[in-house]
């Protein structure tokens, strides 16, 4: 018997009424769908998962069909780096 877990097509992560984050999953057994379930995460657990995913994706090109989330984060990171450098130069000038 082989067990499998994958994302539920067409369903994205969402907030629950009690403030947790739910990640819809499809569970299968021996290649046949067994059931759908949700992985429930506290906000801290969701942030840890988010950080782990960012590290796993880092350094890889963004696929063409990916949502623009990574591009927006990369642009924000570049802007933050420029601001940090400007701050360092200002402190040196003092």
Helices and strands as residue ranges (DSSP letters): E 3-7, E 14-15, E 21-29, E 32-41, H 43-57, H 69-93
